[in-house]
Amino acid sequence: MDYKSLLSITVIIVTVIKTTNAKTVVFYPPPLTSYIIYHANVAEALASFGHDVWLCVPQSLVKKGLVKDKSIKILEYGEHLGDLEKKIYKSSRVLDRFWAGEASQEIYDMYRAGTEYGKIAIAILSDKNFVDNVRNLKADLFVLESIP
């Protein structure tokens, strides 16, 4: 998906939220720095409208302080999973291959990343405490971004 498409979707989501008076919004981005920052920026915009905004962030990335706006509440998960970002990049080797100048094998890269995300999803969803915390928020809207 290109930048303009993502921006269009974001504008639509923000417009829908503003006009439907949603109060509690939960963002669940993939556990990578760039996605956390992107979702935090959108979450900040919603929080500025007075919404109760939560962002699900793995503990290893919470420590990096990626979410600067204090009005965004952080829902931590994955303490037992370690550094998810490092695991994803290590297993998919996308960055290693990029910096080595190797030709992209998009389907193969997507398969490897998808396999790793599948393992992580099972581990996260088996964390009863995290799942209960999400349920207890009784969110009006979930913003869930997935990677193929």
N, C-alpha and C positions, 0 to 999 in steps of 0.2 A: 504494500500500500504506500503510495507516495505522500509527500508532505501536505499537499493541498487536500487530499482526501482525508487525512487525519485531522487537519484543521477544520474542515467542513463538518466532520462527525463531532468534533469537540464543540463547535458552535451550536450544532443542533442539540446536543446533550445539555449544554448550559441553558439554551433557550427553553427546552422542555422542562428542565428543573425549575427555572425561574417562573414559568407560567403555571406549573402544577403545584407550586408551594411545597415541594418536597423538603423535609426537615433534616432527615438523617441520610447521608450519602456515604457509602463505603466503596473505596477504590481498592482493587486488587490487581496491581501490575505484575508482570513477570519479575522475578527476583534478580534484576540487573540494574546497575547504576543508572543508565540512561533512561530506562523506563520509570524508575522511582522519581527521578528529577522531572521528567515530562508530566507524570501524573500529579506530582506535588504542585506543579505550576497550575494545572487545571483545578486541583483541589483548593488552592489558594484563592482562585477567582470565585469559586462557589462559596467559600468561607466568608469572603468579603460581602456576599449577599445575605449573610446571616445564617447560613446553613450549618448544621452540625456535621462536620466532615471528618471522616476517618480514612487513614491510609494504612493498608497492610504492608508491613516491611519486615523482611527477615532480620533477625537480630544482628547478623554479621554486617548488614548495611546500615542498621540504626547507629552503630558505633561510628560510622563515617560522617554522621551529621548531615545527610543529604537534604533533609526537610528543614528548611530555615524558618518557615512561618509557624509561629507558636499556636495559632488558632487551629491548625490541623492536628488532630489527635492521631497518635501512632498506635497501631495494634500490632505488637511484635509477635513473631512466630519463628519457629525453626531453630531454637537454641540447640537442640539435639542434632541438627543437620549440618552444623558448621558453616563454612563459607560456600553458600550455594553458587554464587557468581563464579568463584574459582572452579568449582566442580563442573559447571556447565561449560565454561571455556576450555577446561582441560579435556573433557570427554568429547566435545565437538571439534576441537582443534581449529576452530574458525579463525581465531586471531593468529595462531602460530602459522597457519597456512597463508594467511593474508600477508603477514610481515615477511614470510619467506618468498613471496612473489609467486606462489603456486596458483595455477589456474583454478577458478572457482568450479566446484562441482555442486551446484545449488541443491539438487535433489538429494545427493548423498549427505551434504551438510545439514539440510533440513531434517533428514531422517535421524541423523545422530543427535541433533539438538532435541527433536521431538521425543526420542527414546529417553533422553535424560530428563526432560520435562515430565514425562509420564511417571518415571520413578519418583521424582520430587513431589508430584501431585499426590501420589498415593501416601507418601510419608507425611505430607502436610495434612491431608484429610484424615489421617489416623491419629492426629493430635487432638484428642477430645477437648482439651482445655481451649485451644484456639477456636475450634469449630463452635463450641458453646459460647465463647466470647462474641463471635460474629453473630450468632443467632440472637443473643441477648440484646444486641444493638437495635433489633427490630427496624432495620433500615427501610427507608422508602424507595431507595434506588441503589443498586449495585452496579459499579462500573468495573467490568471484568475484561481484561485484555489477555488474549491468548496468543501463543506463537504456534504456528503449525507443527 
